[in-house]
Amino acid sequence: MTKTLPQTGGPLFLTDGGLETTLIFHEGVELPHFAAFLLLRTPEGRRQLEAYYERYLDIAARDGTGFILESPTWRASPDWAERLGIPQRELEALNRASIELMQSLRDRCAANVAPIVVSGCLGPRGDGYDPGEVMTEAQAQAYHAGQVQSFAEAGADMVSAITMTNVPEAVGIARAAKAQGVRCVISFTLETDGKLPTGQGLGEAVEAVDAATGAWPAYYMINCAHPSHFEGTLTEGGAWLSRIGGVRANASKRSHQELNDSPDLDDGDPEELGREHAELLARHPQIRVFGGCCGTDDRHVACISRACRGLVAA
């Protein structure tokens, strides 16, 4: 039997921001194909990852929130590993090692931050902005099954599918997680119109995944979009809104195409982003998990936490 996740209906939970954009633009780390999991291969790389997560855990300790440690494995799936020249056996070992690193951080910080949830992070088979050639549900389950299994065997509390662009891939991941008896969270990428890159509405996507998986996801999240892009979608309402439990927003109001074409990192206004999240939480109090996506770092999450913690406490 799977255990209940403490972030469902509990206190405010934080998670990290834009791991890859922080490492590349702020710290000068070379990440081919945005593959942060490559840092797990060396002691120096692991120290860089630890230092990254520790900044966020410090915020959670200061503000008295829970925390979700998302493993740095967004690109650690077979097709991306092949592009990077990483054999399957090493890929499996790195996925397990990512959970072990998260567990080590949890053990080290448990006295100051509680609860801490360890999550195995999965990314899309293709691009997080473009659905490209959409797999069938069965193909998606088969593709992601190995990574989900590695996370489950290493003892992850849950798995999170980040930047999902289409329903069949989300269904496949949820089914792979269900087969391993581990809860999952599905986080959809949204465009400036508040819809998935396929053009499908968020509510329709949530309902479709729930229907196909027996509502296996613990909850759903929105990511890779600025709050101004999806506030209208959430205002439309519907029963599916109760299933939206988290947000990992972009710092920038730019479209995905504009972000792709830009040579610089648009980190927006952290204070303004915090206020926008507070307004979002006031309207949708079921949301409990806040972090960041493209362009965000610990400054943004700190502002979000300060703006939102009082609302959840109330």
MIBAVEX-373427 format. One record per residue (C-alpha): chain; residue in three letters; x, y, z. Coordinates in nm, 2 decimals, m for minus. Each point is the difference from the previous one (the first is absolute). Layout:
// residues N
[rec 'A' 'Ala' [X Y Z]]
...
***
This chain:
// residues 314
[rec 'A' 'Met' [0.00 0.00 0.00]]
[rec 'A' 'Thr' [0.13 0.34 m0.09]]
[rec 'A' 'Lys' [0.04 0.26 0.28]]
[rec 'A' 'Thr' [m0.18 0.33 0.00]]
[rec 'A' 'Leu' [0.22 0.29 m0.11]]
[rec 'A' 'Pro' [0.02 0.27 0.27]]
[rec 'A' 'Gln' [m0.04 0.29 m0.25]]
[rec 'A' 'Thr' [m0.35 m0.10 m0.09]]
[rec 'A' 'Gly' [m0.22 0.23 0.21]]
[rec 'A' 'Gly' [0.28 0.07 0.26]]
[rec 'A' 'Pro' [0.22 0.30 0.06]]
[rec 'A' 'Leu' [0.18 0.21 m0.27]]
[rec 'A' 'Phe' [0.27 m0.20 m0.19]]
[rec 'A' 'Leu' [0.28 0.15 m0.20]]
[rec 'A' 'Thr' [0.21 m0.16 m0.26]]
[rec 'A' 'Asp' [0.29 0.13 m0.21]]
[rec 'A' 'Gly' [0.01 0.24 m0.29]]
[rec 'A' 'Gly' [0.15 m0.03 m0.35]]
[rec 'A' 'Leu' [0.29 m0.24 0.07]]
[rec 'A' 'Glu' [0.14 0.00 m0.36]]
[rec 'A' 'Thr' [m0.04 0.37 m0.07]]
[rec 'A' 'Thr' [0.16 0.08 0.34]]
[rec 'A' 'Leu' [0.30 m0.23 m0.06]]
[rec 'A' 'Ile' [0.05 0.12 m0.36]]
[rec 'A' 'Phe' [m0.06 0.37 0.02]]
[rec 'A' 'His' [0.10 0.08 0.36]]
[rec 'A' 'Glu' [0.27 m0.25 0.08]]
[rec 'A' 'Gly' [0.15 m0.06 m0.35]]
[rec 'A' 'Val' [m0.05 m0.37 0.00]]
[rec 'A' 'Glu' [0.00 m0.17 m0.33]]
[rec 'A' 'Leu' [m0.30 m0.23 m0.03]]
[rec 'A' 'Pro' [m0.04 m0.17 m0.34]]
[rec 'A' 'His' [m0.37 m0.04 m0.08]]
[rec 'A' 'Phe' [m0.07 0.16 0.35]]
[rec 'A' 'Ala' [0.10 m0.33 0.16]]
[rec 'A' 'Ala' [0.07 0.09 0.36]]
[rec 'A' 'Phe' [0.02 m0.36 0.10]]
[rec 'A' 'Leu' [0.34 m0.02 m0.16]]
[rec 'A' 'Leu' [0.13 0.18 0.31]]
[rec 'A' 'Leu' [m0.07 m0.31 0.20]]
[rec 'A' 'Arg' [0.30 m0.17 m0.17]]
[rec 'A' 'Thr' [0.27 0.20 0.19]]
[rec 'A' 'Pro' [0.05 0.10 0.37]]
[rec 'A' 'Glu' [0.03 0.36 m0.11]]
[rec 'A' 'Gly' [m0.33 m0.02 m0.19]]
[rec 'A' 'Arg' [m0.18 m0.15 0.29]]
[rec 'A' 'Arg' [0.13 0.28 0.22]]
[rec 'A' 'Gln' [m0.14 0.25 m0.25]]
[rec 'A' 'Leu' [m0.34 m0.16 0.02]]
[rec 'A' 'Glu' [0.01 m0.02 0.38]]
[rec 'A' 'Ala' [0.08 0.37 0.02]]
[rec 'A' 'Tyr' [m0.28 0.08 m0.24]]
[rec 'A' 'Tyr' [m0.26 m0.19 0.21]]
[rec 'A' 'Glu' [0.13 0.12 0.33]]
[rec 'A' 'Arg' [m0.09 0.36 m0.10]]
[rec 'A' 'Tyr' [m0.36 m0.10 m0.03]]
[rec 'A' 'Leu' [0.00 m0.21 0.31]]
[rec 'A' 'Asp' [0.12 0.30 0.19]]
[rec 'A' 'Ile' [m0.31 0.20 m0.12]]
[rec 'A' 'Ala' [m0.22 m0.29 0.12]]
[rec 'A' 'Ala' [0.17 0.00 0.34]]
[rec 'A' 'Arg' [m0.03 0.37 0.04]]
[rec 'A' 'Asp' [m0.37 0.01 m0.10]]
[rec 'A' 'Gly' [m0.11 m0.32 0.17]]
[rec 'A' 'Thr' [m0.13 m0.17 m0.32]]
[rec 'A' 'Gly' [0.03 m0.35 m0.12]]
[rec 'A' 'Phe' [0.22 m0.08 m0.30]]
[rec 'A' 'Ile' [0.00 m0.23 m0.30]]
[rec 'A' 'Leu' [0.34 m0.10 m0.12]]
[rec 'A' 'Glu' [m0.03 m0.06 m0.38]]
[rec 'A' 'Ser' [0.29 m0.21 m0.13]]
[rec 'A' 'Pro' [0.21 0.16 m0.28]]
[rec 'A' 'Thr' [m0.11 m0.26 m0.25]]
[rec 'A' 'Trp' [m0.23 0.18 m0.24]]
[rec 'A' 'Arg' [0.21 m0.11 m0.29]]
[rec 'A' 'Ala' [0.10 m0.35 0.14]]
[rec 'A' 'Ser' [m0.21 m0.21 m0.24]]
[rec 'A' 'Pro' [0.11 m0.23 m0.28]]
[rec 'A' 'Asp' [m0.02 0.22 m0.31]]
[rec 'A' 'Trp' [0.19 0.29 0.17]]
[rec 'A' 'Ala' [0.26 m0.24 0.15]]
[rec 'A' 'Glu' [0.06 m0.14 m0.35]]
[rec 'A' 'Arg' [0.07 0.35 m0.13]]
[rec 'A' 'Leu' [0.24 0.05 0.29]]
[rec 'A' 'Gly' [0.18 m0.32 m0.05]]
[rec 'A' 'Ile' [m0.11 m0.15 0.33]]
[rec 'A' 'Pro' [m0.06 m0.38 0.00]]
[rec 'A' 'Gln' [m0.32 m0.14 0.15]]
[rec 'A' 'Arg' [0.17 m0.16 0.30]]
[rec 'A' 'Glu' [0.16 0.33 0.10]]
[rec 'A' 'Leu' [m0.33 0.19 m0.06]]
[rec 'A' 'Glu' [m0.17 m0.23 0.25]]
[rec 'A' 'Ala' [0.28 0.05 0.25]]
[rec 'A' 'Leu' [m0.02 0.38 m0.03]]
[rec 'A' 'Asn' [m0.38 0.00 0.05]]
[rec 'A' 'Arg' [0.05 m0.20 0.32]]
[rec 'A' 'Ala' [0.29 0.22 0.11]]
[rec 'A' 'Ser' [m0.22 0.31 m0.04]]
[rec 'A' 'Ile' [m0.25 m0.14 0.25]]
[rec 'A' 'Glu' [0.28 m0.09 0.24]]
[rec 'A' 'Leu' [0.13 0.35 m0.02]]
[rec 'A' 'Met' [m0.34 0.14 0.07]]
[rec 'A' 'Gln' [m0.04 m0.24 0.30]]
[rec 'A' 'Ser' [0.34 0.11 0.13]]
[rec 'A' 'Leu' [m0.11 0.37 m0.02]]
[rec 'A' 'Arg' [m0.32 m0.09 0.18]]
[rec 'A' 'Asp' [0.18 m0.18 0.28]]
[rec 'A' 'Arg' [0.24 0.29 0.04]]
[rec 'A' 'Cys' [m0.28 0.27 0.01]]
[rec 'A' 'Ala' [m0.28 m0.19 0.18]]
[rec 'A' 'Ala' [0.06 0.17 0.33]]
[rec 'A' 'Asn' [m0.07 0.34 m0.16]]
[rec 'A' 'Val' [m0.25 m0.08 m0.27]]
[rec 'A' 'Ala' [m0.29 m0.23 0.03]]
[rec 'A' 'Pro' [m0.15 m0.17 m0.17]]
[rec 'A' 'Ile' [0.23 m0.06 m0.30]]
[rec 'A' 'Val' [m0.12 m0.21 m0.29]]
[rec 'A' 'Val' [0.24 m0.16 m0.25]]
[rec 'A' 'Ser' [m0.13 0.00 m0.36]]
[rec 'A' 'Gly' [0.14 m0.16 m0.31]]
[rec 'A' 'Cys' [m0.03 0.25 m0.28]]
[rec 'A' 'Leu' [m0.08 m0.11 m0.35]]
[rec 'A' 'Gly' [0.00 0.21 m0.31]]
[rec 'A' 'Pro' [m0.17 m0.05 m0.34]]
[rec 'A' 'Arg' [0.15 m0.22 m0.26]]
[rec 'A' 'Gly' [0.01 0.30 m0.24]]
[rec 'A' 'Asp' [0.01 0.37 0.05]]
[rec 'A' 'Gly' [m0.17 0.16 0.30]]
[rec 'A' 'Tyr' [m0.14 0.27 m0.22]]
[rec 'A' 'Asp' [m0.11 m0.20 m0.30]]
[rec 'A' 'Pro' [m0.19 m0.33 0.01]]
[rec 'A' 'Gly' [0.16 m0.11 m0.33]]
[rec 'A' 'Glu' [m0.10 m0.35 m0.10]]
[rec 'A' 'Val' [m0.24 m0.11 0.28]]
[rec 'A' 'Met' [0.04 m0.36 0.12]]
[rec 'A' 'Thr' [m0.29 m0.23 0.08]]
[rec 'A' 'Glu' [m0.07 m0.06 0.37]]
[rec 'A' 'Ala' [0.15 m0.34 m0.03]]
[rec 'A' 'Gln' [0.32 0.13 m0.16]]
[rec 'A' 'Ala' [0.03 0.27 0.27]]
[rec 'A' 'Gln' [m0.04 m0.26 0.28]]
[rec 'A' 'Ala' [0.27 m0.22 m0.15]]
[rec 'A' 'Tyr' [0.24 0.29 m0.06]]
[rec 'A' 'His' [m0.02 0.14 0.35]]
[rec 'A' 'Ala' [m0.04 m0.33 0.19]]
[rec 'A' 'Gly' [0.37 m0.05 0.06]]
[rec 'A' 'Gln' [0.06 0.34 0.15]]
[rec 'A' 'Val' [m0.31 m0.03 0.22]]
[rec 'A' 'Gln' [0.12 m0.34 0.11]]
[rec 'A' 'Ser' [0.35 0.14 0.09]]
[rec 'A' 'Phe' [m0.17 0.27 0.22]]
[rec 'A' 'Ala' [m0.23 m0.25 0.17]]
[rec 'A' 'Glu' [0.28 m0.25 0.07]]
[rec 'A' 'Ala' [0.22 0.28 0.15]]
[rec 'A' 'Gly' [m0.28 0.09 0.24]]
[rec 'A' 'Ala' [m0.14 0.33 m0.15]]
[rec 'A' 'Asp' [m0.32 0.11 0.17]]
[rec 'A' 'Met' [m0.16 0.10 m0.33]]
[rec 'A' 'Val' [0.08 0.08 m0.36]]
[rec 'A' 'Ser' [m0.07 0.33 m0.18]]
[rec 'A' 'Ala' [m0.04 0.04 m0.37]]
[rec 'A' 'Ile' [0.11 0.35 m0.08]]
[rec 'A' 'Thr' [m0.08 0.20 m0.33]]
[rec 'A' 'Met' [m0.25 m0.25 m0.13]]
[rec 'A' 'Thr' [m0.13 0.12 m0.34]]
[rec 'A' 'Asn' [m0.26 m0.26 m0.08]]
[rec 'A' 'Val' [m0.25 m0.23 0.16]]
[rec 'A' 'Pro' [0.11 m0.34 m0.13]]
[rec 'A' 'Glu' [0.36 0.04 0.14]]
[rec 'A' 'Ala' [m0.15 0.11 0.34]]
[rec 'A' 'Val' [m0.23 m0.30 0.00]]
[rec 'A' 'Gly' [0.30 m0.23 m0.08]]
[rec 'A' 'Ile' [0.20 0.14 0.29]]
[rec 'A' 'Ala' [m0.29 m0.03 0.24]]
[rec 'A' 'Arg' [m0.05 m0.36 m0.09]]
[rec 'A' 'Ala' [0.37 m0.07 0.03]]
[rec 'A' 'Ala' [m0.01 0.15 0.35]]
[rec 'A' 'Lys' [m0.31 m0.20 0.09]]
[rec 'A' 'Ala' [0.16 m0.32 m0.11]]
[rec 'A' 'Gln' [0.28 0.07 0.25]]
[rec 'A' 'Gly' [m0.24 0.10 0.27]]
[rec 'A' 'Val' [0.15 0.35 0.03]]
[rec 'A' 'Arg' [m0.21 0.32 m0.01]]
[rec 'A' 'Cys' [0.06 0.25 m0.27]]
[rec 'A' 'Val' [m0.06 0.37 m0.09]]
[rec 'A' 'Ile' [m0.06 0.12 m0.35]]
[rec 'A' 'Ser' [0.11 0.35 m0.08]]
[rec 'A' 'Phe' [m0.12 0.14 m0.33]]
[rec 'A' 'Thr' [0.18 0.26 m0.21]]
[rec 'A' 'Leu' [m0.24 0.28 m0.10]]
[rec 'A' 'Glu' [0.03 0.26 m0.27]]
[rec 'A' 'Thr' [m0.09 0.37 0.02]]
[rec 'A' 'Asp' [m0.36 m0.09 m0.06]]
[rec 'A' 'Gly' [m0.01 m0.23 0.30]]
[rec 'A' 'Lys' [m0.03 m0.31 m0.22]]
[rec 'A' 'Leu' [0.24 m0.30 m0.05]]
[rec 'A' 'Pro' [0.23 0.03 m0.30]]
[rec 'A' 'Thr' [m0.23 m0.25 m0.18]]
[rec 'A' 'Gly' [m0.28 0.27 0.03]]
[rec 'A' 'Gln' [m0.19 m0.21 0.25]]
[rec 'A' 'Gly' [m0.16 0.17 0.31]]
[rec 'A' 'Leu' [0.15 m0.06 0.34]]
[rec 'A' 'Gly' [m0.32 m0.12 0.15]]
[rec 'A' 'Glu' [m0.06 m0.24 m0.29]]
[rec 'A' 'Ala' [0.35 m0.14 0.04]]
[rec 'A' 'Val' [m0.04 m0.06 0.38]]
[rec 'A' 'Glu' [m0.33 m0.17 m0.05]]
[rec 'A' 'Ala' [0.14 m0.22 m0.28]]
[rec 'A' 'Val' [0.30 m0.12 0.21]]
[rec 'A' 'Asp' [m0.22 m0.07 0.30]]
[rec 'A' 'Ala' [m0.24 m0.20 m0.21]]
[rec 'A' 'Ala' [0.27 m0.21 m0.16]]
[rec 'A' 'Thr' [0.19 m0.07 0.33]]
[rec 'A' 'Gly' [m0.26 m0.03 0.26]]
[rec 'A' 'Ala' [0.11 0.35 0.13]]
[rec 'A' 'Trp' [0.34 m0.14 0.09]]
[rec 'A' 'Pro' [0.18 0.33 0.01]]
[rec 'A' 'Ala' [0.00 0.14 0.35]]
[rec 'A' 'Tyr' [m0.06 0.35 m0.15]]
[rec 'A' 'Tyr' [0.09 0.20 m0.31]]
[rec 'A' 'Met' [0.23 0.30 m0.04]]
[rec 'A' 'Ile' [0.05 0.29 m0.25]]
[rec 'A' 'Asn' [0.35 0.08 m0.11]]
[rec 'A' 'Cys' [0.20 0.19 m0.26]]
[rec 'A' 'Ala' [m0.25 0.29 m0.02]]
[rec 'A' 'His' [m0.03 0.34 0.17]]
[rec 'A' 'Pro' [m0.31 0.04 0.23]]
[rec 'A' 'Ser' [m0.14 0.26 m0.24]]
[rec 'A' 'His' [m0.01 m0.28 m0.27]]
[rec 'A' 'Phe' [m0.23 m0.23 0.19]]
[rec 'A' 'Glu' [m0.20 0.21 0.25]]
[rec 'A' 'Gly' [m0.29 0.01 m0.25]]
[rec 'A' 'Thr' [0.01 m0.38 m0.04]]
[rec 'A' 'Leu' [m0.04 m0.04 0.37]]
[rec 'A' 'Thr' [m0.27 0.26 0.03]]
[rec 'A' 'Glu' [m0.21 m0.20 m0.24]]
[rec 'A' 'Gly' [m0.04 m0.25 0.27]]
[rec 'A' 'Gly' [m0.14 m0.35 0.01]]
[rec 'A' 'Ala' [0.02 m0.31 0.22]]
[rec 'A' 'Trp' [0.35 m0.07 m0.13]]
[rec 'A' 'Leu' [0.14 0.31 0.18]]
[rec 'A' 'Ser' [0.01 m0.20 0.32]]
[rec 'A' 'Arg' [0.26 m0.22 m0.16]]
[rec 'A' 'Ile' [0.25 0.29 m0.05]]
[rec 'A' 'Gly' [0.23 m0.02 0.29]]
[rec 'A' 'Gly' [0.32 0.19 m0.11]]
[rec 'A' 'Val' [0.16 0.25 m0.22]]
[rec 'A' 'Arg' [0.35 0.04 m0.14]]
[rec 'A' 'Ala' [m0.02 0.32 m0.19]]
[rec 'A' 'Asn' [0.24 0.17 m0.23]]
[rec 'A' 'Ala' [0.16 0.33 0.11]]
[rec 'A' 'Ser' [m0.06 0.15 m0.35]]
[rec 'A' 'Lys' [m0.32 0.10 m0.17]]
[rec 'A' 'Arg' [0.16 m0.09 m0.34]]
[rec 'A' 'Ser' [m0.15 m0.27 m0.21]]
[rec 'A' 'His' [0.19 m0.33 m0.04]]
[rec 'A' 'Gln' [0.11 0.11 m0.35]]
[rec 'A' 'Glu' [0.13 0.33 0.13]]
[rec 'A' 'Leu' [0.19 m0.18 0.28]]
[rec 'A' 'Asn' [0.15 m0.24 m0.26]]
[rec 'A' 'Asp' [0.11 0.29 m0.22]]
[rec 'A' 'Ser' [0.14 0.21 0.27]]
[rec 'A' 'Pro' [0.38 0.00 0.07]]
[rec 'A' 'Asp' [m0.06 0.12 0.36]]
[rec 'A' 'Leu' [m0.17 m0.12 0.31]]
[rec 'A' 'Asp' [m0.32 0.19 0.09]]
[rec 'A' 'Asp' [m0.03 m0.03 0.38]]
[rec 'A' 'Gly' [m0.29 0.24 0.02]]
[rec 'A' 'Asp' [m0.08 0.16 0.34]]
[rec 'A' 'Pro' [0.02 m0.24 0.30]]
[rec 'A' 'Glu' [m0.20 0.23 0.23]]
[rec 'A' 'Glu' [m0.28 0.04 m0.26]]
[rec 'A' 'Leu' [0.00 m0.38 m0.06]]
[rec 'A' 'Gly' [m0.04 m0.05 0.37]]
[rec 'A' 'Arg' [m0.30 0.23 0.01]]
[rec 'A' 'Glu' [m0.16 m0.17 m0.30]]
[rec 'A' 'His' [0.03 m0.33 0.17]]
[rec 'A' 'Ala' [m0.17 0.13 0.31]]
[rec 'A' 'Glu' [m0.29 0.12 m0.21]]
[rec 'A' 'Leu' [m0.01 m0.34 m0.17]]
[rec 'A' 'Leu' [0.00 m0.18 0.34]]
[rec 'A' 'Ala' [m0.28 0.23 0.13]]
[rec 'A' 'Arg' [m0.22 m0.10 m0.29]]
[rec 'A' 'His' [0.10 m0.37 0.00]]
[rec 'A' 'Pro' [0.08 m0.10 0.36]]
[rec 'A' 'Gln' [0.03 m0.37 m0.09]]
[rec 'A' 'Ile' [0.35 0.07 m0.15]]
[rec 'A' 'Arg' [0.27 m0.10 0.25]]
[rec 'A' 'Val' [0.32 m0.04 m0.21]]
[rec 'A' 'Phe' [0.19 0.29 m0.14]]
[rec 'A' 'Gly' [0.33 0.01 m0.18]]
[rec 'A' 'Gly' [0.14 0.14 m0.32]]
[rec 'A' 'Cys' [0.08 m0.09 m0.36]]
[rec 'A' 'Cys' [0.20 0.18 m0.28]]
[rec 'A' 'Gly' [0.19 0.31 0.13]]
[rec 'A' 'Thr' [m0.09 m0.04 0.37]]
[rec 'A' 'Asp' [0.25 m0.06 0.28]]
[rec 'A' 'Asp' [0.00 0.01 0.38]]
[rec 'A' 'Arg' [m0.08 0.38 0.00]]
[rec 'A' 'His' [m0.33 m0.07 m0.18]]
[rec 'A' 'Val' [m0.09 m0.29 0.23]]
[rec 'A' 'Ala' [0.08 0.21 0.31]]
[rec 'A' 'Cys' [m0.23 0.27 m0.12]]
[rec 'A' 'Ile' [m0.28 m0.25 m0.07]]
[rec 'A' 'Ser' [0.04 m0.16 0.34]]
[rec 'A' 'Arg' [m0.01 0.34 0.18]]
[rec 'A' 'Ala' [m0.31 0.10 m0.19]]
[rec 'A' 'Cys' [m0.19 m0.33 0.04]]
[rec 'A' 'Arg' [0.09 m0.15 0.34]]
[rec 'A' 'Gly' [m0.23 0.22 0.20]]
[rec 'A' 'Leu' [m0.30 m0.09 m0.23]]
[rec 'A' 'Val' [0.05 m0.37 0.05]]
[rec 'A' 'Ala' [0.05 0.05 0.38]]
[rec 'A' 'Ala' [m0.33 0.19 0.01]]
***
